[in-house]
Amino acid sequence: MARPGAVAAPLLRGLRGLAAYFRGVMGADAYRKYLEHHEACGHSAAPMNERQFWRERMDRQDTDPQGRCC
């Protein structure tokens, strides 16, 4: 008989992967990606804080809607 942990670990990994996928689809990880991009490109200015980032993102989507469902 299989140990409970042997079955639960792959199931938990799968659920975490599914959650990460949905966060990506919904855009919840956009700020993290922005920070990674900002650091990788070597910008001299400080990155926007999270509140500024989301405000600018929403303003940009309102003025130039592209490929969204609503």
Rosetta constraint file for C-alpha pairs under 8 A:
AtomPair CA 2 CA 6 HARMONIC 6.56 0.50
AtomPair CA 2 CA 7 HARMONIC 7.20 0.50
AtomPair CA 3 CA 7 HARMONIC 6.86 0.50
AtomPair CA 4 CA 8 HARMONIC 6.08 0.50
AtomPair CA 5 CA 9 HARMONIC 5.84 0.50
AtomPair CA 6 CA 10 HARMONIC 7.36 0.50
AtomPair CA 7 CA 11 HARMONIC 6.59 0.50
AtomPair CA 8 CA 12 HARMONIC 5.94 0.50
AtomPair CA 9 CA 13 HARMONIC 6.19 0.50
AtomPair CA 10 CA 14 HARMONIC 6.13 0.50
AtomPair CA 11 CA 15 HARMONIC 6.25 0.50
AtomPair CA 12 CA 16 HARMONIC 6.14 0.50
AtomPair CA 13 CA 17 HARMONIC 6.15 0.50
AtomPair CA 14 CA 18 HARMONIC 6.16 0.50
AtomPair CA 15 CA 19 HARMONIC 6.14 0.50
AtomPair CA 16 CA 20 HARMONIC 6.16 0.50
AtomPair CA 17 CA 21 HARMONIC 6.15 0.50
AtomPair CA 18 CA 22 HARMONIC 6.35 0.50
AtomPair CA 19 CA 23 HARMONIC 6.21 0.50
AtomPair CA 20 CA 24 HARMONIC 6.24 0.50
AtomPair CA 21 CA 25 HARMONIC 6.26 0.50
AtomPair CA 22 CA 26 HARMONIC 6.01 0.50
AtomPair CA 23 CA 27 HARMONIC 6.01 0.50
AtomPair CA 23 CA 28 HARMONIC 5.04 0.50
AtomPair CA 23 CA 29 HARMONIC 6.19 0.50
AtomPair CA 24 CA 28 HARMONIC 6.17 0.50
AtomPair CA 24 CA 29 HARMONIC 5.84 0.50
AtomPair CA 24 CA 30 HARMONIC 7.72 0.50
AtomPair CA 29 CA 33 HARMONIC 6.31 0.50
AtomPair CA 30 CA 34 HARMONIC 6.07 0.50
AtomPair CA 31 CA 35 HARMONIC 6.24 0.50
AtomPair CA 31 CA 50 HARMONIC 6.63 0.50
AtomPair CA 31 CA 53 HARMONIC 6.96 0.50
AtomPair CA 31 CA 54 HARMONIC 7.77 0.50
AtomPair CA 32 CA 36 HARMONIC 6.28 0.50
AtomPair CA 33 CA 37 HARMONIC 6.09 0.50
AtomPair CA 34 CA 38 HARMONIC 5.98 0.50
AtomPair CA 35 CA 39 HARMONIC 6.15 0.50
AtomPair CA 35 CA 47 HARMONIC 6.98 0.50
AtomPair CA 36 CA 40 HARMONIC 6.07 0.50
AtomPair CA 37 CA 41 HARMONIC 6.08 0.50
AtomPair CA 38 CA 42 HARMONIC 6.48 0.50
AtomPair CA 38 CA 43 HARMONIC 6.16 0.50
AtomPair CA 38 CA 47 HARMONIC 6.75 0.50
AtomPair CA 39 CA 43 HARMONIC 6.80 0.50
AtomPair CA 48 CA 52 HARMONIC 5.74 0.50
AtomPair CA 48 CA 53 HARMONIC 5.76 0.50
AtomPair CA 49 CA 53 HARMONIC 6.17 0.50
AtomPair CA 50 CA 54 HARMONIC 6.28 0.50
AtomPair CA 51 CA 55 HARMONIC 6.19 0.50
AtomPair CA 52 CA 56 HARMONIC 6.10 0.50
AtomPair CA 53 CA 57 HARMONIC 6.10 0.50
AtomPair CA 54 CA 58 HARMONIC 6.10 0.50
AtomPair CA 55 CA 59 HARMONIC 6.11 0.50
AtomPair CA 56 CA 60 HARMONIC 5.99 0.50
AtomPair CA 57 CA 61 HARMONIC 6.24 0.50
AtomPair CA 58 CA 62 HARMONIC 6.15 0.50
AtomPair CA 59 CA 63 HARMONIC 6.27 0.50
AtomPair CA 60 CA 64 HARMONIC 5.92 0.50
AtomPair CA 60 CA 65 HARMONIC 7.64 0.50
AtomPair CA 61 CA 65 HARMONIC 4.76 0.50
AtomPair CA 61 CA 66 HARMONIC 7.15 0.50
